[in-house]
Amino acid sequence: MPASSTLRRSLVAAATLPLLFGALAACGYGSSSDKDDAGKATPAANGKKLSADSVKIGYFPNLTHATPLIGVQEGLFQKELGGTAVKTATFNAGPSEIEALNAGSIDIGWIGPSPAINGYTKSKGQSLRIIGGSASGGVKLVVNPGKVTSLDDLKGKNIATPQLGNTQDVAFLNWIAEKGWKVDAQSGKGDVNVVRTDNKITPDAFKSGSIDGAWVPEPTASKLVSEGGKVLLDESDLWPDKQFVITNIIVSQKFLKEHPDVVEAVLRGSVKTNDWISAHPDQAKASANEALKKLSGKALPADIIDPAWKSFKTLDDPLAATLQAQADHAVKAGLLKKPDLNGIYDLAPLNKVLKSLGKPEVGDAGLGVK
């Protein structure tokens, strides 16, 4: 099978196995609990207030959420919002962020594809819209080079994924299936033993030898490399143009309808933050690490953040076609009933911002609001 169709990451919806809803955790790492972080930012002194007094945004303390980490840290969102204050909250798991969005505790969030589609399908298309992209890539297969020297060597080995049914888990299950190997998706037993292990525990499991490798996001992948692991596969190499969505921007439909000017301002802040990251990569990396330190109490060491920072890309395009492909492969894996994704995107506000900044518009792969 050609590389362009070899792997699609997965999306798990609540309409499937009840167990999977609880398993839809963050594709990452960070603080041990959901919390408000920066509270209420100070609005610009002479800034004009938009239609809302404040906007509540949510994200994870993950490198693949670099846009909000840096946009908040550097005041780039607040600059676009003027007299409308930014309030922030961080999350460790997609379901809790979706719950916060549904409850009105946040208005806009940065989140992975699995919980975004889960929230949309669970609400029958009534809760959220994806309004932009934020990051691509940042997922690797890292192995113990003393036990695994080639992809074929994975047969019979114990390979970790973050959780049953999360995006990396189904990506690995799909890759295994396309190798012609058999694995029971629920138990993880088969030609390869898929061991569901929390990313915070995976490095210790790797050091102890209880797993032979892991299909994991950054910076867990780089942490394993720092412990002697070897990158055997970068998931980006299996996608057309080496791009696939790992972080989207979502908004509650209610907030989008009532405060389109605020949504547009946040998107403008996101686009300008991504531009700043591209123009100042070293400064941006330091800013993201400082934000992580504030949120989790600990900055990432250079031997982890340096390679991790290089393995993903911030962007504005939600890469909608890859979202559809991910859903298709989740269905193929038997973990998702075929979902109706029509209307999950509303990219009109983002395209308005992009056009105003002289940038090309982005597409929704036919999944936008009609």
C-alpha positions as CSV (number, residue, x, y, z in Angstrom):
1,M,0.0,0.0,0.0
2,P,1.4,3.5,-0.9
3,A,2.8,5.7,1.9
4,S,0.0,8.2,1.4
5,S,-2.5,5.6,2.6
6,T,-0.3,3.6,4.9
7,L,-1.4,5.3,8.1
8,R,-4.3,7.4,9.4
9,R,-4.5,8.4,12.9
10,S,-7.8,7.6,14.7
11,L,-10.7,9.4,16.1
12,V,-12.8,7.7,18.8
13,A,-16.4,8.8,19.3
14,A,-18.6,8.2,22.2
15,A,-21.0,6.3,20.0
16,T,-18.6,3.4,20.0
17,L,-17.6,1.5,23.1
18,P,-18.4,3.3,26.4
19,L,-14.9,2.5,27.7
20,L,-13.4,4.6,25.0
21,F,-15.0,7.9,26.0
22,G,-13.1,7.7,29.3
23,A,-10.0,6.7,27.4
24,L,-9.9,9.8,25.1
25,A,-7.2,11.6,27.0
26,A,-4.7,14.2,26.0
27,C,-2.2,13.3,23.4
28,G,0.5,14.4,25.7
29,Y,1.8,15.3,29.1
30,G,1.9,18.1,31.5
31,S,0.1,19.1,34.7
32,S,-1.5,16.3,36.7
33,S,-4.9,18.0,36.9
34,D,-7.1,20.4,35.1
35,K,-6.8,23.9,36.5
36,D,-7.2,27.6,35.8
37,D,-3.7,28.9,35.0
38,A,-3.4,32.6,34.3
39,G,-6.8,33.6,35.4
40,K,-7.8,36.9,33.9
41,A,-5.3,38.8,31.8
42,T,-5.2,42.6,32.0
43,P,-7.0,44.1,29.0
44,A,-5.1,46.7,26.9
45,A,-5.3,50.0,28.7
46,N,-6.7,51.9,25.7
47,G,-8.1,48.9,24.0
48,K,-11.6,48.8,22.6
49,K,-13.8,46.2,24.3
50,L,-15.4,43.8,21.8
51,S,-18.9,42.3,22.2
52,A,-17.8,40.2,25.3
53,D,-16.2,41.4,28.5
54,S,-13.9,38.4,28.4
55,V,-13.2,35.2,26.4
56,K,-12.3,32.0,28.2
57,I,-9.8,29.8,26.3
58,G,-8.6,26.3,27.1
59,Y,-5.6,24.3,26.1
60,F,-3.2,21.6,27.3
61,P,0.3,22.2,28.8
62,N,1.8,20.4,25.8
63,L,4.3,21.5,23.2
64,T,1.8,20.6,20.4
65,H,-0.3,23.4,22.0
66,A,2.5,25.9,21.5
67,T,0.2,28.5,19.9
68,P,-1.9,29.2,23.0
69,L,1.1,28.6,25.3
70,I,3.1,31.3,23.5
71,G,0.2,33.5,22.5
72,V,-0.8,33.9,26.1
73,Q,2.7,34.1,27.4
74,E,3.7,36.9,25.0
75,G,0.4,38.8,25.2
76,L,-0.3,38.3,21.5
77,F,-3.9,37.2,22.0
78,Q,-4.6,40.1,24.4
79,K,-3.2,42.5,21.9
80,E,-5.8,41.5,19.4
81,L,-8.6,41.4,21.9
82,G,-8.0,45.0,23.2
83,G,-10.4,45.7,26.1
84,T,-11.8,42.2,26.1
85,A,-9.9,40.2,28.7
86,V,-8.4,36.7,28.1
87,K,-9.2,34.1,30.7
88,T,-7.4,30.8,30.5
89,A,-7.7,27.2,31.8
90,T,-5.5,24.2,31.1
91,F,-6.6,20.5,30.8
92,N,-4.9,17.2,30.7
93,A,-7.6,15.3,28.8
94,G,-9.9,16.0,25.8
95,P,-13.1,14.9,27.4
96,S,-12.8,17.3,30.3
97,E,-12.1,20.2,27.9
98,I,-15.2,19.2,25.9
99,E,-17.2,19.1,29.1
100,A,-15.9,22.6,30.0
101,L,-16.9,23.9,26.5
102,N,-20.3,22.4,26.8
103,A,-20.8,23.9,30.3
104,G,-19.7,27.3,29.2
105,S,-16.6,27.2,31.4
106,I,-14.5,27.9,28.3
107,D,-15.5,29.4,25.0
108,I,-12.7,28.5,22.7
109,G,-10.2,25.6,23.0
110,W,-7.1,24.0,21.5
111,I,-7.7,20.2,21.3
112,G,-6.7,17.0,19.5
113,P,-8.8,15.5,16.7
114,S,-10.2,12.6,18.7
115,P,-12.0,14.6,21.4
116,A,-13.1,17.2,18.8
117,I,-14.9,14.6,16.7
118,N,-16.1,12.9,19.8
119,G,-17.7,16.0,21.2
120,Y,-19.2,16.8,17.9
121,T,-20.8,13.4,17.3
122,K,-21.9,12.9,20.9
123,S,-23.8,16.2,20.7
124,K,-25.2,15.3,17.3
125,G,-23.4,18.2,15.8
126,Q,-24.8,20.8,18.2
127,S,-21.9,21.6,20.6
128,L,-18.8,22.8,18.7
129,R,-17.2,23.8,15.5
130,I,-13.6,23.4,14.4
131,I,-12.6,26.9,13.4
132,G,-8.9,26.5,12.7
133,G,-5.7,24.4,12.8
134,S,-2.8,24.8,15.2
135,A,-0.3,22.0,14.8
136,S,0.8,19.0,12.7
137,G,3.1,16.1,13.5
138,G,5.0,15.4,16.7
139,V,4.4,11.6,16.9
140,K,7.1,8.9,16.7
141,L,7.7,5.3,17.2
142,V,10.7,4.9,19.6
143,V,12.2,1.5,20.3
144,N,14.9,-0.2,22.4
145,P,17.7,-0.6,19.8
146,G,19.0,-3.7,21.6
147,K,15.7,-5.5,21.0
148,V,14.3,-3.9,17.8
149,T,16.4,-3.0,14.8
150,S,13.7,-2.8,12.1
151,L,10.0,-2.4,11.7
152,D,9.6,-6.2,11.1
153,D,11.2,-6.8,14.5
154,L,8.1,-5.3,16.2
155,K,6.4,-8.7,15.8
156,G,6.2,-10.3,19.2
157,K,7.3,-7.2,21.0
158,N,5.6,-5.1,23.7
159,I,4.9,-1.6,22.3
160,A,3.2,1.1,24.3
161,T,0.5,3.5,23.2
162,P,-0.9,6.2,25.5
163,Q,-4.4,4.7,26.0
164,L,-7.0,2.4,24.5
165,G,-8.6,4.2,21.6
166,N,-6.6,7.4,21.7
167,T,-5.2,8.8,18.4
168,Q,-1.8,7.1,18.7
169,D,-3.3,3.8,19.8
170,V,-5.5,3.5,16.7
171,A,-2.8,4.8,14.4
172,F,-0.6,2.0,15.6
173,L,-3.4,-0.6,15.3
174,N,-4.0,0.6,11.8
175,W,-0.3,0.4,10.9
176,I,-0.2,-3.2,12.4
177,A,-3.2,-4.2,10.3
178,E,-1.6,-2.9,7.1
179,K,1.5,-5.0,7.9
180,G,-0.8,-8.0,7.7
181,W,-0.5,-8.7,11.4
182,K,-3.4,-9.4,13.8
183,V,-4.1,-7.8,17.1
184,D,-7.2,-7.8,19.2
185,A,-8.0,-4.1,19.6
186,Q,-9.6,-4.4,23.0
187,S,-6.9,-6.5,24.8
188,G,-4.0,-5.4,22.7
189,K,-2.9,-9.1,22.4
190,G,-1.7,-10.5,19.1
191,D,1.3,-10.5,16.7
192,V,2.4,-7.3,18.5
193,N,1.4,-6.7,22.1
194,V,0.0,-3.2,22.4
195,V,0.4,-2.1,26.0
196,R,-1.7,1.0,27.0
197,T,0.5,3.1,29.2
198,D,0.1,6.6,30.4
199,N,2.7,8.9,28.9
200,K,3.9,9.9,32.3
201,I,4.7,6.3,33.1
202,T,6.0,5.2,29.7
203,P,9.7,6.3,30.3
204,D,9.9,4.3,33.5
205,A,8.4,1.3,31.7
206,F,10.9,1.7,28.9
207,K,13.8,1.9,31.3
208,S,12.7,-1.2,33.2
209,G,12.4,-3.2,30.0
210,S,8.7,-4.0,30.5
211,I,8.0,-2.4,27.1
212,D,10.3,-2.6,24.0
213,G,9.1,0.7,22.5
214,A,6.3,3.1,22.2
215,W,4.2,5.0,19.6
216,V,3.9,8.3,21.4
217,P,3.7,12.1,21.0
218,E,6.3,14.7,21.9
219,P,7.9,15.3,24.3
220,T,7.5,11.7,25.5
221,A,9.2,10.4,22.3
222,S,12.3,12.6,22.9
223,K,12.3,11.6,26.6
224,L,12.6,7.9,25.5
225,V,15.4,8.9,23.1
226,S,17.2,10.6,26.1
227,E,16.9,7.2,27.9
228,G,18.7,5.4,25.0
229,G,15.8,4.8,22.7
230,K,16.0,5.1,18.9
231,V,13.4,6.7,16.6
232,L,12.3,3.9,14.2
233,L,9.5,5.8,12.5
234,D,8.2,9.4,12.4
235,E,4.4,9.3,11.7
236,S,4.7,12.4,9.5
237,D,6.6,10.4,7.0
238,L,3.5,8.3,6.4
239,W,1.3,11.2,5.4
240,P,1.0,13.2,2.1
241,D,3.2,16.3,2.4
242,K,4.3,15.0,5.8
243,Q,1.4,16.7,7.5
244,F,-1.5,15.5,9.7
245,V,-3.6,17.4,12.2
246,I,-2.7,16.9,15.9
247,T,-4.2,20.1,17.3
248,N,-7.3,22.0,16.2
249,I,-9.1,25.1,17.5
250,I,-12.7,24.6,18.5
251,V,-15.4,27.0,19.7
252,S,-18.8,26.5,21.2
253,Q,-21.5,27.2,18.6
254,K,-23.3,29.5,21.0
255,F,-20.3,31.7,21.6
256,L,-19.5,31.8,17.8
257,K,-23.0,32.9,17.1
258,E,-23.1,35.6,19.9
259,H,-19.6,36.9,19.7
260,P,-18.2,36.5,16.1
261,D,-15.9,39.5,16.6
262,V,-14.3,38.0,19.6
263,V,-13.8,34.7,17.8
264,E,-12.2,36.6,14.9
265,A,-9.9,38.4,17.3
266,V,-8.7,35.1,18.9
267,L,-8.1,33.6,15.4
268,R,-6.1,36.7,14.4
269,G,-4.1,36.3,17.6
270,S,-3.5,32.6,16.7
271,V,-2.4,33.4,13.1
272,K,-0.1,36.2,14.3
273,T,1.3,33.9,17.0
274,N,2.1,31.2,14.5
275,D,3.8,33.8,12.3
276,W,5.9,34.9,15.4
277,I,6.8,31.3,16.1
278,S,8.0,30.8,12.5
279,A,10.0,34.1,12.6
280,H,11.6,33.5,16.0
281,P,11.9,29.8,16.5
282,D,14.5,29.8,19.3
283,Q,12.7,32.6,21.2
284,A,9.4,30.8,20.7
285,K,10.8,27.6,22.1
286,A,12.1,29.4,25.2
287,S,8.7,31.1,25.6
288,A,6.8,27.8,25.3
289,N,9.2,26.2,27.9
290,E,8.7,29.1,30.3
291,A,4.9,28.7,29.9
292,L,5.2,25.0,30.7
293,K,7.3,25.7,33.7
294,K,4.6,28.1,35.0
295,L,1.9,25.5,34.5
296,S,3.6,22.3,35.6
297,G,6.4,23.6,37.8
298,K,9.1,22.2,35.7
299,A,10.7,23.2,32.4
300,L,11.8,20.6,29.9
301,P,15.6,20.0,29.7
302,A,17.4,20.9,26.5
303,D,18.0,17.3,25.4
304,I,14.2,16.8,25.4
305,I,12.8,20.1,24.2
306,D,15.3,20.7,21.4
307,P,14.4,17.6,19.4
308,A,10.8,17.7,20.4
309,W,10.4,21.3,19.1
310,K,11.7,20.3,15.7
311,S,9.3,17.4,15.2
312,F,6.0,19.3,14.9
313,K,4.9,22.4,13.1
314,T,2.5,25.1,14.0
315,L,0.0,26.1,11.3
316,D,-3.3,27.7,10.6
317,D,-4.7,25.1,8.2
318,P,-6.8,22.5,10.1
319,L,-5.8,19.9,7.4
320,A,-9.4,18.8,7.2
321,A,-8.8,16.0,4.7
322,T,-6.6,14.3,7.3
323,L,-9.3,14.5,9.9
324,Q,-11.6,12.6,7.6
325,A,-8.9,10.0,6.9
326,Q,-8.5,9.6,10.7
327,A,-12.2,9.0,11.1
328,D,-12.2,6.4,8.3
329,H,-9.4,4.4,9.9
330,A,-11.1,4.5,13.3
331,V,-14.1,3.0,11.6
332,K,-11.9,0.4,9.9
333,A,-10.4,-0.5,13.2
334,G,-13.8,-1.2,14.6
335,L,-13.6,1.5,17.2
336,L,-15.9,4.0,15.6
337,K,-19.3,3.8,14.0
338,K,-19.3,5.8,10.8
339,P,-19.8,9.4,11.9
340,D,-21.5,12.2,10.2
341,L,-18.9,15.0,10.1
342,N,-20.8,17.4,7.9
343,G,-20.8,20.8,9.5
344,I,-17.9,20.1,11.9
345,Y,-15.9,23.0,10.4
346,D,-16.7,26.7,10.1
347,L,-13.6,28.2,8.6
348,A,-15.2,31.5,7.4
349,P,-13.8,33.5,10.4
350,L,-10.3,32.1,9.8
351,N,-10.4,32.7,6.1
352,K,-11.5,36.3,6.7
353,V,-8.5,36.8,9.0
354,L,-6.2,35.1,6.5
355,K,-7.5,37.2,3.6
356,S,-7.0,40.4,5.6
357,L,-3.4,39.4,6.3
358,G,-2.7,38.6,2.6
359,K,-2.6,34.8,3.2
360,P,-4.2,32.0,1.2
361,E,-7.5,30.7,2.5
362,V,-7.8,27.1,3.7
363,G,-10.4,24.4,2.9
364,D,-12.7,22.2,4.9
365,A,-12.7,19.1,2.7
366,G,-16.4,19.4,2.2
367,L,-17.1,19.1,5.9
368,G,-18.0,22.8,6.5
369,V,-21.3,24.4,7.5
370,K,-23.6,24.8,4.6
